[in-house]
Amino acid sequence: MALIDRVKRILLAPKEEWPVIDAEQANVGSLYTGYILPLAAIGPVASLIGWSVFGMRVPFAGSFRIPFGTGLRMAVVQYILALIGTFVLALIIDALAPTFGGRKNQTQALKVAAYSSTAAWVAGIFAIIPALAMLAILGLYSLYLLYLGLPSLMKSPQDKAVGYAVVVIVSAIGVYLVIGLVASRFYWRPAMGVPGL
């Protein structure tokens, strides 16, 4: 299935799309190359363009841009951590499956982690205009996609789907906090008193 078609279907008709995803044959390599790698790049590339090329106008201070080399380093780190985070999320989903009456299956867990992250990855496009970056909050729709995908792909009973989703989300928040801390070590901080920032 074409990437754009899958993105549209998972975002606009997730209840119908999860059973289709469940039936598809996939492996870690095909999921990464065909879906995760291109979509996880949206936010980092948009951030690089937004902050290094366009910048942001700050009242009473003028324009603010991140140097391109620094922005590129930040984008690469953000991208690599997104790829790792997706894999770790899949491990969490797989490990928790039996606790909520589901079946362990690493490939299915990676499908859930990847396809449920679609909204968050696509919402990363708003970073191309830094003033609109806060609209990335629309990526929270990924939580709903996760809730729908867990029972379908991990075969957990519907009555345990909410608990399963909540535990996965809380675990994922912990993972992404750690990822954020690691990423922040590579983020640029403006030097005080440097003209032209």
Disulfide bonds with the S-S distance in Angstrom:
none
